[in-house]
Every structure is written in C-alpha cells, then in structure tokens.
Amino acid sequence: MVYYSLTGNVRRFVQRAGLPYRELTNPYTVIDEPYVIVTPTTGFGQVPAAVDEFIRYNAGDLRGVAVSGNANWGRNYGAAGEKIAEEYGVPLLLRFELSGTDEDVRKFKEATESLRIISN
C-alpha cells in the first residue's frame, strides 16, 4: 500500500491497519508491484497533485483506492477516491472520515485482502 498524508489523518489510519505500507514522499517514485493508494481529498474534491502525478507514473500496478475526507464537504466528501477509481478503472475500497474508525480499518483490511496483493 502507498499512502499520502497532509495532516496526519491518513498516516494514522494506515498505521492502525497494520499492513505493509510506503509513504509517498516523491511523486516521481516508480514502483513495480501491485499497490493500493490511500489518499486524502483536497480543496473542493480534488486529488492531491502529488498523488495524481504518482499514479500517472505507476498506473499499471494500481489495484484500488481508499480515501479520507470530511463529511462536512457534502458531495465532495472523499471525491478524490471516486475520481481515481473512475479514471483508472479500479475499485473504491473505502471512503473514511478523517483518520477513520476501527470499523473502517476492519473494512479496509478485508477489502485489500480480497484483492490478494501484498504491497509495501
């Protein structure tokens, strides 16, 4: 799994999941294994620029997306995940608020296990 975190919410969520992960610090990093991206939504429903760039370089190995957001944004809540899923034809595994709940973590682990990939 690869994650990108601006405020620490996504980082906390990923750490609680207890699965192997890699933090996205350089959007031009190339990985050569299947992965799930976990990202926040920025602005009014946008994909963070670093995530967008990273996925463009690694689109072939993308298997799914999970997205953090704030329900106060209404229809833009977690919209980055919908955009990624639609553009790259991968499942939106989970939309979670802020750093997620224990139930969100459980659902995410279940969803990633169903993809049968191990990524770090």
N, C-alpha and C positions, 0 to 999 in steps of 0.2 A: 504494500500500500504506500502511496505517496500522499503527503498532506501539505497544505499551505495554510498558515495561520497568521492573521494580522493582530488579533487582540489576545490570543492565547486560548480562546474557546475551542477551536478545532484541535489544537495541540492537547488540551486536557481530555477531549473526547477520545482521540486516538490512543493516548496513553492508557486510558481506562479500558480500552478494548483488549489490550494485552496481546495484540498481533504484531508481527514484524512490520516496521514502517521505515520510511525515508522522508525526511523533511525536504521540501522544495525550497532551496535557497538560491539556486541558479536556474532560471527558466530555460537555459540552453543545454542543460544536462540531458544526455541521451541514455536511456536505459534499454536493455534488450531482454526484458522479461514481462510477462503479463502483470498488470497492475490495476488497482482501483484508485481513483483520485478522490480525496476528501478536501473540500474547499468551502470557504465562506462565500456569501453573496455580498457584493459591494454596491455602493451607490443605490440606484433605483432598479436593482435586479440584474446587475452586470456580473460577468465572470471576471475575477481579478486578472489584470493584464499578464502577470507572471504565469498564472495557471493556463491562460489561453495560449501563450507562447510555448510553454512546456508541452501541452497536449499536441500542438501542431508538430512538434519535433518527435513526439512519441505516440502518435495516434494509432499506429498499428497494434500496439500492445495494450491499449486501454480496454478494460473489460467492464467497468461500471463506475458510477459516481455516487458519492454521498455528499450532502450539502448542509451547511449550518446557516441559520438565518434568525431573524426575529419576527415573530408573528405580527408584531405591530405594523409591519410593512404591507400587510394585506396580501394582495395578489402577487406582490414582488417577493414574498417570503420564500426564500430558497430558490428563487428563479434561476440562479446560475446553474444549478443542477439540472433543471429542465432544459436549459439551453444546450448544455454539454451533451446530455442524453440524446436530444433530438439531432444535433449536428453530427455526432459521431456514431449514432445507432447503437448505443449501449444502454443498459437499464439504469434508471434512477433507483438506487438501492434504498436510500433513506434520506428524508428531509428531517432535520432535528433543530430544535431551538437552542441557541446559544451553545453551551457545551454538552447538551443532551442529558437525558435521564438514564437510569440503569436499564430501563426497558428499551430505550433507543440503542444502547450499547449491545444488548442481547440481540435485538433485531438485526443490527449491523453485522455482528459476528455470524449470525445464521445466514444472512444474505451473502456474505463473502465466502463462507464455506460452501454454499450451493454453487458458486462459480468454479470451485475446485482449482483455485490458484493459490500459490504461495508466493507472495512478493515481499520485498523488504526495501 
